[in-house]
Structure formats: C-alpha cells, structure tokens
Amino acid sequence: MRILPRVHMPTPRAARRLWRKSKGHITLRRVYYSVEFLLFLTIYIIVFSGSRLRFIDAFGRRTDAVVSLLLIVAFIGIHILLRRSFLPRIKRRYEPTPYDERKIFFDLGPGTQHVTSIDQLYQNLAERVRNALDASNAAIFVRDDATGHFNLRVLSVQGRPAETECGGKRLQLNKRAFVVRRLMNLSTPLVIESREIETWSQALNSVLPELREERASEHEVLLTIKSRILIQIKQRHELVGILSFGPRRGGFQYSDADRELLMSIAAQLALIIDNARLTERMVAQERMRRELALAAEVQQRLLPSCAPKGVAMEIAGFCEPARGVGGDYYDFIDFDSRLLGLAIADVAGKGMPAALLMSTVQATLRSLTARNGANGSTGGSAGYELSSIVSKLNRLLFNSTNGEHYVTFFYATFDQSTQRLTYVNAGHNPPLYLPGSGSEFRHLTSGGLVAGAFEDADYEQETVQMERDDLLFLYTDGLTEALNVEGEEFGASRIMETLKSIASLSADQIRDVVARRVKDWCAGMSLYDDLTFVVMKVK
C-alpha cells in the first residue's frame, strides 16, 4: 500500500522548457531584493540563535524585541541607501537599458527630415534603434531588383565608423543563402546564437562543392556584422530587406518585447524601402529626361542651323525626332559658291543608340568630304570620287559596328553652274524628282546596298541634268509610315499628290505645307518614327 504520493520527475526537455518559461519572469530587481531578504534573514537568524540570544536576554526581558526593531530599522535604512546608489549601478552594468517604444517611433520621423539621401535615411534609422537597444551594431540589407541578392546598405557600429565593403566588394547575402530562405518562411525574427555560426562553419566541408562558396560567403557576412538577430522586412508578403543586430551590451538576449519592437520597425522600414525605390526611379527618370533633353539639343546642333543660299537653287530641311533624339539625319555641305553637297540618312533603330550612330555618320561624312574637297562633282575621274566617298563611309561604319547596325544613306552634289545633280543611293528611300515641265515623278535609285551592313560593297552613281523649277524631295520612311488614328499610313502617293499641288511654291513654303499636312494626318497620334525630309528647288 502506497502512503506517499507518486512523484514524477520532469524530463530534461520539459525542465529546459520550464526554465525558458520562468526565465522571462526573472528580473535584476527581483533577484536583488531576494538576495537582500535572504541576507537580512541570515543575519537575523545568526543574531537570535545560540549564545548570542542568551547574551541579549542577559540585558533584560524585552531586549530581544528592541534588538529586532533596531535590525529592521537598520535594514530599511541600508535598503533605501543601496536602492538609490548601488542598485542603479548594478542595473547599468547587468541589465539592458530601458527604452520607450513610443519615443523611438516619435523620434524616427523628425530625425529623417534633414537627410539628403536614402543611405543617410537608413543610417539614421539604424543608429537610433541600435542606441535604443544598446546593440553593438545594426545593419540594413536591401534587395537588388536586378539580381535578387540583398546588398548591405548601411552598417552602424558603436564607437567607430563602419564599412559596407570588404576587400573592395560590397557585402551581400545571396538570394539562395540559408538565412534568407529561412526568413522567407518565418513570420518571426530569426535568432542566431554564436555557437550556431561556428557549427555552420564546421559543416562547410560537408556541403556540395557548388554551394560551398555561397555558404562560405554567407558565413563571412554574418561573422563580419556579428549578427545575433535577423528581422525580415516584407512588402506584400515579399522579402525586400533584412534588418540585423549584433550582440547587446552585457550579453543580454533580445526579449519578446524587443522582437515585437523590431518587427514594428521592420514594417515601417518596408514602407521606407518601397518609397525609396519609387524615389530612386523618379530621380533616375528625371536624370534620363535631362540627359535626353541635352542630347536632343546637341543633336539639333548637328543639323544645319540654316539652309545655304544659292544663285541656282533653294533648299530647306525638316527633322522632328519621335523620342527626343533619333537616328534621322540630313546635312548641307557648302563646298564653295558653285558646289553644294546634300545628304539624308536613316539609322536602323530608335532612341539614344540610333542618335549616337547618326552622329558618327555625320562626323564621318564631314571628314571624308573635307579630305576629298569638291572632287565629287561631275564627270570623268572626278565623278568617281562620289561613289568612293560612300564606299569609305560604308567600310568605316562596318568596322565600328561589326555589321550589327546599318544606315540607309543618300548623298548628292549639285553643281549650280551646270545644274547637274550627281548622287549615290545606299539603300535609302528613293528621293522624288519632279521636273518643272509637269511630267511624272522620277525615283532616284542608283547606288547600292545599305551602308554598314557589309564590309565590301560597290556603289554606282548617276548624274541628272536638272532644269528651272525642277523639284527634288528627299525623305525618310518616318514620313511615309506616319499613322493616323485609324492606323492608316500617310504613304508615298499622298506625298506626290501634295508636292504636285504645291510645286509652284518656294522650298521653304513647300517644307511648311508638307510638315503641316503630315501633322494634321497624325493628329491624336504620337510619332512612331523620326520625321525628316529635305526640299530642293532649282531657280
């Protein structure tokens, strides 16, 4: 028959669980008061036991009560004195500094009003939270949208400046890193014990060779920033950043209240990162807009500022890029009072790359014509030079682009004394030649392949005898392919109808009328391609 009740000893795991649960209720103040009470109790027992009690009783019957009262008064006095002077020192040494959570959030707003960059904003936030938690360091990782890796943006270390680079390389956590994958699946902060990092380092040899370098890099980063707790920064259930804190002063652990505070800060930081990305995109777009405006201004200066005046002809040009800058180009080269060169080109592609290649075409043509002078006029061996210039231009473009880009190009010279036009068409839209007699249009097609596509290309030239009131119209495909709201192209037939109806006007007037009619045609639609054309009329 059992007399005493059965006693169940807790298992080691249950004992550890009980200890972790009770550890949260143990504070330094409670421990201090318990030690004081035990010390007083010990002194009281020592004083009122054995021969000491008989010695006290020898002074009278109530001496023990008086001694007890004196001990209690002395204990209270010592307790008050130690609580005011000694206990705060112990707390500063062995207890985390208390913080006001509301004050932290209140200070974050005003503290960010004077920052001038996103990194300064991150630095300010990291320093404030690190100081509040008495942590040795704080780090903020932000995901790179291009690679998916988490780059270290700021590292706030107590007492010294911190570097975010190691060996000239920015510290980062790979998107496949072990801690990154864990944070993606966790809803609470990830606590890292120092012995865990040591265990991971020892286990590197057992990792597959293709993953060993990534794991080693991850461990190096965690050791460098001495991370003890990692907090996920999530935006719409997506990990966009990581907040890391090092060991606390005195080796104290991060409590549940600390983790709740850090998760709240991480939620605020997620909004900051989202706004920072938006701001960076806006800044980049503004910078790009300014660069495009500057490029458009530079490109506009490459075009002729005014048309040359000739005794035997009138000439006018028009160019409007579809995207601020473009790949269309026209040029007037005034050799002397007798000879005029005119060119028009269309670079394959749009935007900045096409504009850069267009400037190359312009510089190359100017250089070639300067070296050849007026030899590309008409007839005999001099006539050979015009096709030679285009051949050299083709070869130079091929060498600079390896044949990956090409240019449709038309180049001609007009001799005002003889009214002869010599031209070479390198795959460009055939210019329209309308005789003043009112006969049908003629297309100038003699030449060869587009320039820059093939290294060795032969070009032939043709000479046209022009007469008074003859009209020459050069254009790029942006004119014929201009669309209206119904998706219909302007087309070459409308160009010819327009030119026939206004052939009696001056070159400037013809330019203005054509430009206005194309703009009216495209009303309500943005230009898809650059709009460029040149008008020349013989007097």
Secondary structure as GFF3:
##gff-version 3
##sequence-region A 1 539
A	DSSP	alpha_helix	12	23	.	.	.	ID=ss1
A	DSSP	alpha_helix	28	47	.	.	.	ID=ss2
A	DSSP	alpha_helix	51	57	.	.	.	ID=ss3
A	DSSP	alpha_helix	63	94	.	.	.	ID=ss4
A	DSSP	alpha_helix	101	111	.	.	.	ID=ss5
A	DSSP	alpha_helix	118	133	.	.	.	ID=ss6
A	DSSP	beta_strand	137	143	.	.	.	ID=ss7
A	DSSP	beta_strand	150	157	.	.	.	ID=ss8
A	DSSP	beta_strand	165	166	.	.	.	ID=ss9
A	DSSP	beta_strand	169	170	.	.	.	ID=ss10
A	DSSP	beta_strand	172	173	.	.	.	ID=ss11
A	DSSP	alpha_helix	178	185	.	.	.	ID=ss12
A	DSSP	beta_strand	190	191	.	.	.	ID=ss13
A	DSSP	alpha_helix	194	202	.	.	.	ID=ss14
A	DSSP	three_ten_helix	203	206	.	.	.	ID=ss15
A	DSSP	alpha_helix	209	224	.	.	.	ID=ss16
A	DSSP	beta_strand	229	235	.	.	.	ID=ss17
A	DSSP	beta_strand	238	245	.	.	.	ID=ss18
A	DSSP	three_ten_helix	249	251	.	.	.	ID=ss19
A	DSSP	alpha_helix	256	302	.	.	.	ID=ss20
A	DSSP	beta_strand	313	320	.	.	.	ID=ss21
A	DSSP	beta_strand	328	334	.	.	.	ID=ss22
A	DSSP	beta_strand	339	347	.	.	.	ID=ss23
A	DSSP	alpha_helix	351	372	.	.	.	ID=ss24
A	DSSP	alpha_helix	380	401	.	.	.	ID=ss25
A	DSSP	beta_strand	407	415	.	.	.	ID=ss26
A	DSSP	beta_strand	420	426	.	.	.	ID=ss27
A	DSSP	beta_strand	432	434	.	.	.	ID=ss28
A	DSSP	beta_strand	442	443	.	.	.	ID=ss29
A	DSSP	beta_strand	447	448	.	.	.	ID=ss30
A	DSSP	beta_strand	462	465	.	.	.	ID=ss31
A	DSSP	beta_strand	471	475	.	.	.	ID=ss32
A	DSSP	alpha_helix	477	480	.	.	.	ID=ss33
A	DSSP	alpha_helix	491	501	.	.	.	ID=ss34
A	DSSP	alpha_helix	507	521	.	.	.	ID=ss35
A	DSSP	beta_strand	531	538	.	.	.	ID=ss36
###
